[in-house]
Amino acid sequence: MSRETTEELAEFAAALRLEAVPEDARESAKALLLDALACAFAGHRGEETGQLRSLAAALGDSAESVVIGGQPMSLAGATMMNGYLITAVTMCDVHRATLTHVTPEIVPPALAIAARDDASGADLLAALIAGLEVTTRVGLGLDYPAFRTKGWHGPGVIGPFGAAAAVGRLRGFNGETMARAFGLAGSQSAGTFAAWGTPTVKWHQCRAALSGLMAALLAERDFAAARNFLTAPDGGLYSTYADGGLPELATRDLGRRWELRRIALRLWPAATALQDVLTALAELVSAHRPDFADIERVRLALPETAFRMHGGFAVYRAKFEALLSAHYVAAVYLRDRTLTLDRFEPACYDDPALRSFAAERVDVVHDPDLKGGGAVAEVETVRGARHSARCEHPLGSPENPLSPAQVREKFRTYAGAALGEAEVERTIAAIDGLETFGSARELVSWLGVGEATPRPRG
């Protein structure tokens, strides 16, 4: 069994050749990278970003690695900081099958090592694909309903495997070394939904990025570790976290069906399940264009899990709770007919009229007919007119994907102030043609606001 799971995934990641990856999977990986960078630039506006910056700076006093939109830090500090930036304002990707944000764990260590070693753009892309695919594949094998019932949170548990895979691919690991890296990654897997409603859920992601980096660099030094971590009978990931899991799903059609293409993006800053709400509201507004001043009541019907997670913030305290509040996102979207990060600043969410509307006119209910996802939005006007819209697949999901133009515009929106128009367009062009871009170090150097100081590798 172990050779069919941990070692097979390790061999896959170690031997991955970019020319064997179909174009649609490569394009998905490039879109995920550009989206992650957009999120990271936006992440400097996170409420807790300063606290993470202080911690990341304390991890080392060197400055050899680029922080996206910030001053360089040590290899460990930049990896952790970039991981947090990508997820800081709740607008990064999500693999909905495992409710796991993936790029915060994979992109930071891949960028750091690719820049340090001056890998080619093609090698960076191959590393990202290896990391994205390993993360989602490990997650599929967990039997997510069983895993979630135990309270585990995916990014901190499965993210270290993908981070290790990305770094291992850049460092040229063979299958045996990669399997040991997975053993070291799994030994750091942690994170539960006890953290829900606090910024600690975002800490899971950046800590997993650093865990995977450390796992790969230690494995490279021939540190002994289990090579069957996923399916080890005593303490293996699947036996411990999911009562045995479904390990066959981790390797089914490996290299033929690309799970990374099932990773969803988010056009709007807000929690994952609220993308369904916003999609329904966008369709309702497009079809009926209700005047905000004429809206008497709003009713949002959600599946049970989404209702439990997002239906309790009718009165929100500040930015983080506003990003989780179905009441608030409905109120502000219906008023402004758009939702950008500016709507999660105090000047907007502390508007007394908006707070009153969210608390008093928006009803959020559980609809037992909605299973696993989706949302229904209904608006009643003061004149008694009723309008409704239903979301089956949220915008950004594989069934309803963002267009390349939408991903590029998201990057322009959030990177523009830091980079400037010319640098934004140069970065977009480089990622569009990453397969033939010569220097990952050059690309990564464009993303910071200070110059990294290379240091010898130990």
C-alpha beads as a LAMMPS data file, in Angstrom:
LAMMPS data file: protein, C-alpha beads

458 atoms
457 bonds

1 atom types
1 bond types

-500.0 500.0 xlo xhi
-500.0 500.0 ylo yhi
-500.0 500.0 zlo zhi

Masses

1 110.0

Atoms # bond

1 1 1 0.000 0.000 0.000
2 1 1 2.773 2.468 0.928
3 1 1 4.376 2.136 -2.510
4 1 1 1.044 2.999 -4.077
5 1 1 0.644 6.222 -2.085
6 1 1 3.545 8.075 -0.450
7 1 1 6.244 6.672 -2.715
8 1 1 4.140 6.891 -5.853
9 1 1 3.339 10.529 -5.196
10 1 1 7.022 11.126 -4.435
11 1 1 8.128 9.516 -7.694
12 1 1 5.537 11.557 -9.568
13 1 1 6.733 14.861 -8.084
14 1 1 10.414 14.044 -8.548
15 1 1 10.062 12.913 -12.165
16 1 1 7.527 15.511 -13.317
17 1 1 8.471 16.882 -16.742
18 1 1 6.843 20.109 -17.855
19 1 1 6.462 18.890 -21.431
20 1 1 4.310 16.027 -20.142
21 1 1 1.852 18.424 -18.474
22 1 1 -1.059 19.366 -20.758
23 1 1 -1.507 22.987 -21.682
24 1 1 -4.725 23.428 -19.694
25 1 1 -3.004 22.298 -16.493
26 1 1 -0.043 24.611 -17.147
27 1 1 -2.414 27.521 -17.750
28 1 1 -4.262 26.741 -14.521
29 1 1 -0.990 26.780 -12.584
30 1 1 0.025 30.118 -14.100
31 1 1 -3.375 31.616 -13.251
32 1 1 -2.992 30.361 -9.682
33 1 1 0.442 31.976 -9.453
34 1 1 -0.747 35.346 -10.754
35 1 1 -3.769 35.230 -8.469
36 1 1 -1.572 34.386 -5.465
37 1 1 0.643 37.372 -6.215
38 1 1 -2.410 39.638 -6.450
39 1 1 -3.567 38.368 -3.071
40 1 1 -0.125 38.897 -1.549
41 1 1 0.030 42.534 -2.622
42 1 1 -3.448 42.996 -1.138
43 1 1 -2.347 41.173 2.009
44 1 1 -0.376 44.169 3.241
45 1 1 -3.768 45.613 4.159
46 1 1 -4.586 42.745 6.515
47 1 1 -5.341 43.607 10.121
48 1 1 -2.764 41.186 11.522
49 1 1 -0.109 41.577 8.816
50 1 1 2.082 43.747 11.039
51 1 1 2.126 41.087 13.737
52 1 1 3.207 38.437 11.239
53 1 1 5.837 40.773 9.823
54 1 1 7.332 41.154 13.297
55 1 1 7.439 37.388 13.811
56 1 1 8.860 36.697 10.336
57 1 1 11.605 39.267 10.868
58 1 1 12.561 37.532 14.105
59 1 1 13.198 34.242 12.273
60 1 1 16.504 35.540 10.910
61 1 1 18.476 38.759 10.547
62 1 1 19.517 38.186 6.933
63 1 1 17.728 39.638 3.909
64 1 1 18.297 37.236 1.037
65 1 1 14.698 36.483 0.067
66 1 1 12.054 38.699 -1.502
67 1 1 8.864 39.565 0.338
68 1 1 6.081 40.298 -2.149
69 1 1 5.404 44.022 -1.951
70 1 1 7.740 44.401 1.031
71 1 1 11.292 44.515 2.308
72 1 1 13.430 41.341 1.961
73 1 1 13.835 38.912 4.835
74 1 1 15.593 35.679 5.604
75 1 1 14.652 32.554 3.676
76 1 1 12.450 31.356 6.546
77 1 1 11.014 34.787 7.267
78 1 1 10.101 35.536 3.650
79 1 1 8.505 32.108 3.196
80 1 1 6.310 32.608 6.234
81 1 1 5.547 36.235 5.436
82 1 1 4.579 35.561 1.826
83 1 1 2.384 32.665 2.925
84 1 1 0.500 34.941 5.263
85 1 1 0.235 37.765 2.737
86 1 1 -1.450 35.493 0.188
87 1 1 -4.189 34.553 2.642
88 1 1 -4.304 37.672 4.829
89 1 1 -7.404 39.307 3.346
90 1 1 -9.398 36.185 2.500
91 1 1 -9.297 36.303 -1.286
92 1 1 -6.955 33.480 -2.310
93 1 1 -7.758 30.171 -4.003
94 1 1 -9.506 27.164 -2.489
95 1 1 -9.641 23.480 -3.400
96 1 1 -13.299 23.121 -2.528
97 1 1 -13.218 19.313 -2.309
98 1 1 -10.957 19.602 0.744
99 1 1 -11.726 23.210 1.776
100 1 1 -8.001 23.899 1.468
101 1 1 -6.303 27.100 0.369
102 1 1 -3.355 25.793 -1.628
103 1 1 -1.191 28.601 -3.031
104 1 1 -0.261 30.097 0.384
105 1 1 1.624 26.894 1.124
106 1 1 3.101 26.236 -2.323
107 1 1 3.993 29.568 -3.925
108 1 1 6.202 31.098 -1.162
109 1 1 8.785 28.318 -0.806
110 1 1 8.817 27.739 -4.565
111 1 1 9.533 31.419 -5.253
112 1 1 12.178 31.587 -2.536
113 1 1 14.157 28.559 -3.710
114 1 1 13.703 29.313 -7.413
115 1 1 15.080 32.823 -6.848
116 1 1 17.902 31.632 -4.599
117 1 1 19.039 29.047 -7.149
118 1 1 18.162 31.187 -10.201
119 1 1 16.028 28.435 -11.673
120 1 1 14.420 28.880 -15.051
121 1 1 10.818 29.892 -15.436
122 1 1 10.094 26.397 -16.719
123 1 1 11.555 24.816 -13.593
124 1 1 9.563 27.181 -11.388
125 1 1 6.374 26.274 -13.226
126 1 1 7.117 22.553 -12.938
127 1 1 7.726 22.964 -9.201
128 1 1 4.454 24.810 -8.730
129 1 1 2.571 22.115 -10.637
130 1 1 4.195 19.391 -8.518
131 1 1 3.281 21.182 -5.306
132 1 1 -0.287 22.003 -6.315
133 1 1 -0.977 18.484 -7.530
134 1 1 0.582 16.735 -4.523
135 1 1 -1.344 18.911 -2.061
136 1 1 -4.706 18.245 -3.654
137 1 1 -3.954 14.553 -4.183
138 1 1 -2.945 14.013 -0.572
139 1 1 -6.163 15.773 0.382
140 1 1 -8.333 13.546 -1.798
141 1 1 -6.921 10.504 -0.038
142 1 1 -7.996 11.827 3.347
143 1 1 -11.697 11.095 2.717
144 1 1 -12.591 14.698 3.464
145 1 1 -15.928 14.131 5.262
146 1 1 -14.220 11.799 7.751
147 1 1 -11.277 14.174 8.093
148 1 1 -13.555 17.186 8.646
149 1 1 -15.689 15.327 11.194
150 1 1 -12.588 15.059 13.360
151 1 1 -12.162 18.835 13.194
152 1 1 -9.024 19.014 11.028
153 1 1 -8.328 22.032 8.796
154 1 1 -6.771 21.111 5.440
155 1 1 -4.090 23.755 4.764
156 1 1 -1.976 23.045 7.817
157 1 1 -2.324 19.291 7.461
158 1 1 -1.797 18.661 3.746
159 1 1 -0.046 21.874 2.727
160 1 1 3.406 20.823 4.014
161 1 1 3.455 17.901 1.552
162 1 1 2.916 20.180 -1.444
163 1 1 5.442 22.731 -0.211
164 1 1 8.021 19.965 0.168
165 1 1 7.177 18.654 -3.311
166 1 1 7.711 22.079 -4.899
167 1 1 11.058 22.600 -3.194
168 1 1 12.124 19.025 -3.884
169 1 1 11.329 19.394 -7.579
170 1 1 13.458 22.545 -7.757
171 1 1 16.328 20.831 -5.945
172 1 1 16.253 17.816 -8.232
173 1 1 15.207 15.210 -5.656
174 1 1 14.902 11.600 -6.664
175 1 1 11.887 9.617 -5.511
176 1 1 13.546 8.293 -2.370
177 1 1 14.575 11.742 -1.127
178 1 1 11.162 13.150 -1.993
179 1 1 9.439 10.395 0.002
180 1 1 11.582 11.239 3.030
181 1 1 10.707 14.912 2.551
182 1 1 7.052 13.877 2.697
183 1 1 7.723 12.009 5.936
184 1 1 9.285 15.120 7.437
185 1 1 6.430 17.258 6.101
186 1 1 3.803 14.977 7.582
187 1 1 5.526 15.093 10.941
188 1 1 4.604 18.783 11.031
189 1 1 0.987 18.444 9.854
190 1 1 -1.435 20.239 12.165
191 1 1 -4.339 22.667 12.363
192 1 1 -7.977 22.309 13.369
193 1 1 -11.246 24.195 13.055
194 1 1 -10.977 25.209 16.694
195 1 1 -9.232 28.214 15.128
196 1 1 -12.281 29.179 13.055
197 1 1 -13.381 32.768 13.494
198 1 1 -9.861 33.877 14.443
199 1 1 -6.826 34.811 12.317
200 1 1 -5.195 31.545 13.367
201 1 1 -6.924 29.814 10.441
202 1 1 -4.643 31.904 8.220
203 1 1 -1.612 31.068 10.344
204 1 1 -2.127 27.416 9.376
205 1 1 -1.278 28.265 5.761
206 1 1 1.948 30.204 6.281
207 1 1 3.204 27.788 8.907
208 1 1 2.618 24.930 6.448
209 1 1 4.685 26.756 3.806
210 1 1 7.619 26.979 6.190
211 1 1 7.123 23.384 7.372
212 1 1 7.354 22.060 3.817
213 1 1 10.445 24.148 3.120
214 1 1 12.182 22.817 6.229
215 1 1 11.136 19.268 5.400
216 1 1 12.670 19.412 1.928
217 1 1 15.894 21.096 3.017
218 1 1 16.367 18.576 5.823
219 1 1 15.632 15.616 3.562
220 1 1 18.275 16.969 1.163
221 1 1 20.780 16.525 3.991
222 1 1 20.004 12.784 4.128
223 1 1 18.010 13.067 7.345
224 1 1 16.232 9.774 7.964
225 1 1 12.419 9.818 7.839
226 1 1 9.519 7.478 7.130
227 1 1 8.934 6.887 3.425
228 1 1 5.390 5.596 3.870
229 1 1 4.009 8.403 5.986
230 1 1 0.595 8.557 4.360
231 1 1 -0.357 4.928 4.950
232 1 1 1.814 3.842 7.872
233 1 1 -0.441 1.651 10.071
234 1 1 0.725 3.290 13.293
235 1 1 0.440 7.071 13.023
236 1 1 0.189 7.427 9.262
237 1 1 -1.691 10.455 8.014
238 1 1 -4.644 8.525 6.668
239 1 1 -5.065 6.175 9.643
240 1 1 -4.667 8.941 12.219
241 1 1 -6.514 11.820 10.601
242 1 1 -9.268 9.981 8.715
243 1 1 -9.728 6.402 9.996
244 1 1 -7.747 4.985 7.090
245 1 1 -8.855 7.482 4.454
246 1 1 -9.226 6.557 0.803
247 1 1 -5.577 6.282 -0.276
248 1 1 -6.449 4.956 -3.711
249 1 1 -7.894 8.381 -4.582
250 1 1 -4.516 10.012 -4.042
251 1 1 -2.968 8.217 -7.006
252 1 1 -5.920 7.388 -9.255
253 1 1 -5.163 8.608 -12.801
254 1 1 -2.054 10.368 -11.488
255 1 1 -0.413 12.277 -14.319
256 1 1 -3.468 11.812 -16.540
257 1 1 -6.141 13.744 -14.651
258 1 1 -4.903 16.959 -13.068
259 1 1 -6.581 17.734 -9.762
260 1 1 -4.957 21.164 -9.625
261 1 1 -7.461 22.240 -12.271
262 1 1 -10.168 21.817 -9.605
263 1 1 -8.689 24.595 -7.484
264 1 1 -11.091 27.546 -7.474
265 1 1 -10.212 31.226 -7.522
266 1 1 -12.043 34.094 -5.867
267 1 1 -12.927 37.306 -7.644
268 1 1 -14.226 38.914 -4.460
269 1 1 -12.536 39.276 -1.060
270 1 1 -14.724 37.234 1.303
271 1 1 -14.833 33.715 2.697
272 1 1 -15.097 30.716 0.378
273 1 1 -18.777 29.951 0.923
274 1 1 -19.670 33.615 0.491
275 1 1 -18.558 33.406 -3.137
276 1 1 -21.819 31.495 -3.694
277 1 1 -23.775 34.310 -2.056
278 1 1 -22.006 36.952 -4.122
279 1 1 -22.527 35.022 -7.357
280 1 1 -26.258 34.825 -6.664
281 1 1 -26.393 38.518 -5.768
282 1 1 -24.448 39.453 -8.904
283 1 1 -26.984 37.593 -11.052
284 1 1 -29.892 39.189 -9.187
285 1 1 -28.469 42.694 -9.562
286 1 1 -27.688 42.145 -13.239
287 1 1 -31.211 40.932 -13.977
288 1 1 -33.278 43.273 -11.794
289 1 1 -31.063 46.174 -10.663
290 1 1 -32.912 46.898 -7.399
291 1 1 -32.344 50.341 -5.918
292 1 1 -30.671 49.945 -2.521
293 1 1 -32.935 52.600 -0.979
294 1 1 -36.000 50.575 -2.037
295 1 1 -34.908 47.248 -0.491
296 1 1 -37.073 46.214 2.437
297 1 1 -35.568 42.775 3.189
298 1 1 -32.900 40.413 1.963
299 1 1 -33.038 36.666 2.527
300 1 1 -30.017 34.449 1.997
301 1 1 -30.499 30.683 2.045
302 1 1 -27.338 28.657 2.664
303 1 1 -26.345 25.019 3.159
304 1 1 -25.844 23.903 6.748
305 1 1 -22.051 24.297 6.931
306 1 1 -22.035 27.707 5.274
307 1 1 -24.883 28.828 7.542
308 1 1 -22.994 27.761 10.658
309 1 1 -19.791 29.435 9.532
310 1 1 -21.163 32.690 8.126
311 1 1 -24.681 33.226 9.448
312 1 1 -23.626 34.470 12.880
313 1 1 -22.032 37.787 11.969
314 1 1 -25.070 40.039 11.632
315 1 1 -23.148 42.317 13.978
316 1 1 -19.487 42.211 12.967
317 1 1 -16.664 43.836 14.862
318 1 1 -14.096 44.771 12.237
319 1 1 -12.473 43.692 8.948
320 1 1 -11.903 40.021 9.698
321 1 1 -15.496 39.382 10.800
322 1 1 -16.833 41.508 7.932
323 1 1 -14.968 39.202 5.523
324 1 1 -16.814 36.264 7.123
325 1 1 -20.238 37.914 7.377
326 1 1 -22.978 36.931 4.930
327 1 1 -24.988 39.843 6.273
328 1 1 -22.301 42.418 5.519
329 1 1 -21.237 41.223 2.063
330 1 1 -24.883 41.180 0.968
331 1 1 -25.491 44.680 2.290
332 1 1 -22.408 46.257 0.758
333 1 1 -22.751 44.460 -2.580
334 1 1 -26.373 45.505 -2.973
335 1 1 -25.451 49.085 -2.139
336 1 1 -22.304 49.415 -4.277
337 1 1 -22.836 46.627 -6.873
338 1 1 -19.183 45.712 -6.528
339 1 1 -16.964 44.261 -3.817
340 1 1 -13.286 45.118 -3.584
341 1 1 -10.962 45.276 -0.612
342 1 1 -11.808 48.946 -0.113
343 1 1 -15.229 47.804 1.125
344 1 1 -13.530 46.133 4.087
345 1 1 -11.956 49.294 5.439
346 1 1 -13.465 51.122 8.452
347 1 1 -14.674 54.017 6.307
348 1 1 -17.035 51.553 4.637
349 1 1 -17.940 48.843 7.144
350 1 1 -18.392 51.327 10.008
351 1 1 -21.008 53.313 8.072
352 1 1 -23.940 53.311 10.550
353 1 1 -26.519 52.899 7.785
354 1 1 -24.685 49.901 6.362
355 1 1 -24.263 48.288 9.781
356 1 1 -27.959 48.821 10.445
357 1 1 -28.977 47.332 7.101
358 1 1 -26.778 44.255 7.635
359 1 1 -28.101 43.638 11.137
360 1 1 -31.780 44.461 10.625
361 1 1 -32.696 43.808 6.993
362 1 1 -30.589 40.799 5.998
363 1 1 -31.871 37.389 7.092
364 1 1 -29.564 34.392 6.745
365 1 1 -31.208 30.988 6.993
366 1 1 -30.315 27.335 6.604
367 1 1 -31.961 25.663 3.634
368 1 1 -31.868 21.855 4.052
369 1 1 -32.465 21.429 0.312
370 1 1 -29.050 22.949 -0.380
371 1 1 -26.507 20.162 -0.059
372 1 1 -22.803 20.893 0.079
373 1 1 -22.826 24.252 -1.691
374 1 1 -24.813 26.882 -3.499
375 1 1 -26.942 29.752 -2.266
376 1 1 -30.262 31.460 -2.939
377 1 1 -30.613 35.238 -2.670
378 1 1 -34.008 36.940 -2.449
379 1 1 -34.750 40.655 -2.306
380 1 1 -38.087 42.236 -1.374
381 1 1 -38.655 45.914 -2.134
382 1 1 -40.759 48.403 -0.186
383 1 1 -43.351 48.153 -2.984
384 1 1 -43.684 44.418 -2.510
385 1 1 -41.701 43.267 -5.569
386 1 1 -39.676 40.091 -5.059
387 1 1 -36.570 39.079 -6.960
388 1 1 -34.439 35.981 -6.510
389 1 1 -31.369 34.274 -7.968
390 1 1 -29.742 30.938 -7.281
391 1 1 -26.063 30.025 -7.427
392 1 1 -25.213 26.454 -8.332
393 1 1 -21.527 27.074 -9.047
394 1 1 -19.795 30.184 -7.686
395 1 1 -17.795 32.425 -9.964
396 1 1 -14.209 31.180 -9.931
397 1 1 -15.104 27.519 -9.495
398 1 1 -14.008 24.980 -12.133
399 1 1 -17.592 24.873 -13.434
400 1 1 -17.801 28.684 -13.608
401 1 1 -14.179 29.822 -13.946
402 1 1 -12.703 33.277 -13.944
403 1 1 -11.487 34.348 -17.347
404 1 1 -7.767 35.086 -17.868
405 1 1 -8.752 38.737 -18.238
406 1 1 -10.424 38.716 -14.808
407 1 1 -7.349 37.198 -13.144
408 1 1 -5.088 39.761 -14.805
409 1 1 -7.380 42.604 -13.741
410 1 1 -7.317 41.347 -10.155
411 1 1 -3.516 41.481 -10.281
412 1 1 -3.583 44.988 -11.745
413 1 1 -5.997 46.144 -9.037
414 1 1 -3.915 44.994 -6.095
415 1 1 -0.318 45.125 -7.416
416 1 1 -0.569 48.414 -9.289
417 1 1 0.089 50.751 -6.376
418 1 1 3.249 48.886 -5.368
419 1 1 4.699 48.078 -8.786
420 1 1 3.445 50.704 -11.198
421 1 1 1.748 50.089 -14.521
422 1 1 4.817 49.098 -16.550
423 1 1 6.052 46.603 -13.955
424 1 1 2.571 45.118 -13.586
425 1 1 2.330 44.460 -17.318
426 1 1 5.883 43.092 -17.405
427 1 1 5.040 40.632 -14.619
428 1 1 1.827 39.510 -16.321
429 1 1 3.710 38.907 -19.571
430 1 1 6.446 36.946 -17.804
431 1 1 3.955 34.642 -16.082
432 1 1 1.955 34.196 -19.286
433 1 1 5.161 32.939 -20.919
434 1 1 6.710 31.296 -17.877
435 1 1 7.702 28.162 -19.791
436 1 1 10.250 30.185 -21.774
437 1 1 11.174 32.841 -19.211
438 1 1 14.871 32.597 -18.469
439 1 1 15.369 33.617 -14.840
440 1 1 13.104 33.053 -11.853
441 1 1 15.428 35.271 -9.819
442 1 1 14.740 38.175 -12.164
443 1 1 10.988 37.625 -12.016
444 1 1 10.913 37.370 -8.235
445 1 1 13.128 40.452 -7.882
446 1 1 10.412 42.542 -9.521
447 1 1 7.945 41.681 -6.754
448 1 1 9.674 43.273 -3.763
449 1 1 10.200 46.902 -2.811
450 1 1 13.730 46.388 -1.508
451 1 1 16.781 44.612 -2.894
452 1 1 17.562 41.155 -1.520
453 1 1 21.119 40.506 -0.379
454 1 1 22.247 37.053 -1.525
455 1 1 24.087 34.942 1.014
456 1 1 26.044 31.714 0.477
457 1 1 24.106 28.493 0.864
458 1 1 25.145 26.366 3.762

Bonds

1 1 1 2
2 1 2 3
3 1 3 4
4 1 4 5
5 1 5 6
6 1 6 7
7 1 7 8
8 1 8 9
9 1 9 10
10 1 10 11
11 1 11 12
12 1 12 13
13 1 13 14
14 1 14 15
15 1 15 16
16 1 16 17
17 1 17 18
18 1 18 19
19 1 19 20
20 1 20 21
21 1 21 22
22 1 22 23
23 1 23 24
24 1 24 25
25 1 25 26
26 1 26 27
27 1 27 28
28 1 28 29
29 1 29 30
30 1 30 31
31 1 31 32
32 1 32 33
33 1 33 34
34 1 34 35
35 1 35 36
36 1 36 37
37 1 37 38
38 1 38 39
39 1 39 40
40 1 40 41
41 1 41 42
42 1 42 43
43 1 43 44
44 1 44 45
45 1 45 46
46 1 46 47
47 1 47 48
48 1 48 49
49 1 49 50
50 1 50 51
51 1 51 52
52 1 52 53
53 1 53 54
54 1 54 55
55 1 55 56
56 1 56 57
57 1 57 58
58 1 58 59
59 1 59 60
60 1 60 61
61 1 61 62
62 1 62 63
63 1 63 64
64 1 64 65
65 1 65 66
66 1 66 67
67 1 67 68
68 1 68 69
69 1 69 70
70 1 70 71
71 1 71 72
72 1 72 73
73 1 73 74
74 1 74 75
75 1 75 76
76 1 76 77
77 1 77 78
78 1 78 79
79 1 79 80
80 1 80 81
81 1 81 82
82 1 82 83
83 1 83 84
84 1 84 85
85 1 85 86
86 1 86 87
87 1 87 88
88 1 88 89
89 1 89 90
90 1 90 91
91 1 91 92
92 1 92 93
93 1 93 94
94 1 94 95
95 1 95 96
96 1 96 97
97 1 97 98
98 1 98 99
99 1 99 100
100 1 100 101
101 1 101 102
102 1 102 103
103 1 103 104
104 1 104 105
105 1 105 106
106 1 106 107
107 1 107 108
108 1 108 109
109 1 109 110
110 1 110 111
111 1 111 112
112 1 112 113
113 1 113 114
114 1 114 115
115 1 115 116
116 1 116 117
117 1 117 118
118 1 118 119
119 1 119 120
120 1 120 121
121 1 121 122
122 1 122 123
123 1 123 124
124 1 124 125
125 1 125 126
126 1 126 127
127 1 127 128
128 1 128 129
129 1 129 130
130 1 130 131
131 1 131 132
132 1 132 133
133 1 133 134
134 1 134 135
135 1 135 136
136 1 136 137
137 1 137 138
138 1 138 139
139 1 139 140
140 1 140 141
141 1 141 142
142 1 142 143
143 1 143 144
144 1 144 145
145 1 145 146
146 1 146 147
147 1 147 148
148 1 148 149
149 1 149 150
150 1 150 151
151 1 151 152
152 1 152 153
153 1 153 154
154 1 154 155
155 1 155 156
156 1 156 157
157 1 157 158
158 1 158 159
159 1 159 160
160 1 160 161
161 1 161 162
162 1 162 163
163 1 163 164
164 1 164 165
165 1 165 166
166 1 166 167
167 1 167 168
168 1 168 169
169 1 169 170
170 1 170 171
171 1 171 172
172 1 172 173
173 1 173 174
174 1 174 175
175 1 175 176
176 1 176 177
177 1 177 178
178 1 178 179
179 1 179 180
180 1 180 181
181 1 181 182
182 1 182 183
183 1 183 184
184 1 184 185
185 1 185 186
186 1 186 187
187 1 187 188
188 1 188 189
189 1 189 190
190 1 190 191
191 1 191 192
192 1 192 193
193 1 193 194
194 1 194 195
195 1 195 196
196 1 196 197
197 1 197 198
198 1 198 199
199 1 199 200
200 1 200 201
201 1 201 202
202 1 202 203
203 1 203 204
204 1 204 205
205 1 205 206
206 1 206 207
207 1 207 208
208 1 208 209
209 1 209 210
210 1 210 211
211 1 211 212
212 1 212 213
213 1 213 214
214 1 214 215
215 1 215 216
216 1 216 217
217 1 217 218
218 1 218 219
219 1 219 220
220 1 220 221
221 1 221 222
222 1 222 223
223 1 223 224
224 1 224 225
225 1 225 226
226 1 226 227
227 1 227 228
228 1 228 229
229 1 229 230
230 1 230 231
231 1 231 232
232 1 232 233
233 1 233 234
234 1 234 235
235 1 235 236
236 1 236 237
237 1 237 238
238 1 238 239
239 1 239 240
240 1 240 241
241 1 241 242
242 1 242 243
243 1 243 244
244 1 244 245
245 1 245 246
246 1 246 247
247 1 247 248
248 1 248 249
249 1 249 250
250 1 250 251
251 1 251 252
252 1 252 253
253 1 253 254
254 1 254 255
255 1 255 256
256 1 256 257
257 1 257 258
258 1 258 259
259 1 259 260
260 1 260 261
261 1 261 262
262 1 262 263
263 1 263 264
264 1 264 265
265 1 265 266
266 1 266 267
267 1 267 268
268 1 268 269
269 1 269 270
270 1 270 271
271 1 271 272
272 1 272 273
273 1 273 274
274 1 274 275
275 1 275 276
276 1 276 277
277 1 277 278
278 1 278 279
279 1 279 280
280 1 280 281
281 1 281 282
282 1 282 283
283 1 283 284
284 1 284 285
285 1 285 286
286 1 286 287
287 1 287 288
288 1 288 289
289 1 289 290
290 1 290 291
291 1 291 292
292 1 292 293
293 1 293 294
294 1 294 295
295 1 295 296
296 1 296 297
297 1 297 298
298 1 298 299
299 1 299 300
300 1 300 301
301 1 301 302
302 1 302 303
303 1 303 304
304 1 304 305
305 1 305 306
306 1 306 307
307 1 307 308
308 1 308 309
309 1 309 310
310 1 310 311
311 1 311 312
312 1 312 313
313 1 313 314
314 1 314 315
315 1 315 316
316 1 316 317
317 1 317 318
318 1 318 319
319 1 319 320
320 1 320 321
321 1 321 322
322 1 322 323
323 1 323 324
324 1 324 325
325 1 325 326
326 1 326 327
327 1 327 328
328 1 328 329
329 1 329 330
330 1 330 331
331 1 331 332
332 1 332 333
333 1 333 334
334 1 334 335
335 1 335 336
336 1 336 337
337 1 337 338
338 1 338 339
339 1 339 340
340 1 340 341
341 1 341 342
342 1 342 343
343 1 343 344
344 1 344 345
345 1 345 346
346 1 346 347
347 1 347 348
348 1 348 349
349 1 349 350
350 1 350 351
351 1 351 352
352 1 352 353
353 1 353 354
354 1 354 355
355 1 355 356
356 1 356 357
357 1 357 358
358 1 358 359
359 1 359 360
360 1 360 361
361 1 361 362
362 1 362 363
363 1 363 364
364 1 364 365
365 1 365 366
366 1 366 367
367 1 367 368
368 1 368 369
369 1 369 370
370 1 370 371
371 1 371 372
372 1 372 373
373 1 373 374
374 1 374 375
375 1 375 376
376 1 376 377
377 1 377 378
378 1 378 379
379 1 379 380
380 1 380 381
381 1 381 382
382 1 382 383
383 1 383 384
384 1 384 385
385 1 385 386
386 1 386 387
387 1 387 388
388 1 388 389
389 1 389 390
390 1 390 391
391 1 391 392
392 1 392 393
393 1 393 394
394 1 394 395
395 1 395 396
396 1 396 397
397 1 397 398
398 1 398 399
399 1 399 400
400 1 400 401
401 1 401 402
402 1 402 403
403 1 403 404
404 1 404 405
405 1 405 406
406 1 406 407
407 1 407 408
408 1 408 409
409 1 409 410
410 1 410 411
411 1 411 412
412 1 412 413
413 1 413 414
414 1 414 415
415 1 415 416
416 1 416 417
417 1 417 418
418 1 418 419
419 1 419 420
420 1 420 421
421 1 421 422
422 1 422 423
423 1 423 424
424 1 424 425
425 1 425 426
426 1 426 427
427 1 427 428
428 1 428 429
429 1 429 430
430 1 430 431
431 1 431 432
432 1 432 433
433 1 433 434
434 1 434 435
435 1 435 436
436 1 436 437
437 1 437 438
438 1 438 439
439 1 439 440
440 1 440 441
441 1 441 442
442 1 442 443
443 1 443 444
444 1 444 445
445 1 445 446
446 1 446 447
447 1 447 448
448 1 448 449
449 1 449 450
450 1 450 451
451 1 451 452
452 1 452 453
453 1 453 454
454 1 454 455
455 1 455 456
456 1 456 457
457 1 457 458
